[in-house]
Amino acid sequence: MSRKVKSVRVPPELASIDLSGIIAECENYLRDLESATLLKAQGNREAAEALIKARQADLGRKVGKKVWEARVRFGETRREGGE
C-alpha cells in the first residue's frame, strides 16, 4: 500500500537544488534501462548488466553533484549575508 506524502521539509541548503536537472538525469537513466532490457532480450546479458552498473554510478555522481552545487550556493549566500 502506498502512502501519500503531505509535506516535505527541505533543508535550507537544498532549497535551490536544480530539480529539473535531476529529473532530466532520471529520464536518461530510464532510457538506458530500456536499452539494457533490449540487450538482455537479445541474449546479451553481460552488456545489459554492464550498462546498468555504469549508469547507476553515473546517476549517483550527477545527482550528488547537483546536491553539492546547491550547498555551495547556500554557503555563498550565507557568507554574503543573504540569509
C-alpha positions in Angstrom: 0.0 0.0 0.0 1.5 3.3 -1.0 1.4 6.3 1.4 0.9 9.8 0.2 3.4 12.5 1.4 1.6 15.6 2.5 4.6 17.8 3.1 8.3 17.5 2.8 10.8 19.6 4.7 13.7 20.6 2.6 16.8 21.7 4.4 17.7 25.3 3.6 20.9 24.1 2.0 18.9 22.3 -0.7 16.2 24.9 -1.3 17.9 26.0 -4.6 18.6 22.5 -5.9 18.2 22.0 -9.7 15.2 19.7 -9.7 14.7 19.8 -13.4 18.3 18.7 -13.9 17.8 15.8 -11.6 14.6 14.8 -13.4 16.4 15.0 -16.7 19.1 12.7 -15.4 16.5 10.2 -14.2 14.9 10.3 -17.7 18.3 9.5 -19.2 18.7 6.6 -16.7 15.2 5.2 -17.6 16.1 5.3 -21.3 19.3 3.4 -20.6 17.2 0.8 -18.6 15.1 0.3 -21.6 18.2 -0.2 -23.7 19.5 -2.7 -21.2 16.2 -4.6 -21.3 16.5 -4.8 -25.1 20.1 -6.1 -24.8 19.0 -8.7 -22.3 16.1 -9.8 -24.5 18.6 -10.2 -27.4 20.7 -12.5 -25.3 23.5 -10.1 -24.3 23.1 -10.3 -20.5 26.6 -9.2 -19.7 26.3 -6.0 -21.8 23.0 -5.2 -20.2 24.4 -5.6 -16.7 27.5 -3.5 -17.5 25.3 -0.7 -18.9 23.1 -0.7 -15.8 26.1 -0.6 -13.4 27.7 2.2 -15.3 24.5 4.3 -15.5 23.8 3.7 -11.8 27.2 5.0 -10.8 26.8 7.9 -13.3 23.4 8.8 -12.0 24.6 8.8 -8.4 27.6 11.0 -9.3 25.4 13.5 -11.2 22.7 13.8 -8.5 25.5 14.1 -5.9 26.9 17.0 -7.9 23.6 18.8 -8.0 23.3 18.5 -4.2 26.8 19.8 -3.8 26.1 22.7 -6.1 23.0 23.7 -4.1 25.0 23.5 -0.9 27.7 25.7 -2.4 25.1 28.3 -3.5 23.7 28.2 0.0 27.1 28.8 1.5 27.8 31.7 -0.8 24.5 33.5 0.0 25.1 32.9 3.7 28.6 34.4 3.5 27.2 37.4 1.6 24.7 38.0 4.4 21.8 36.9 2.3 20.2 34.7 5.0 
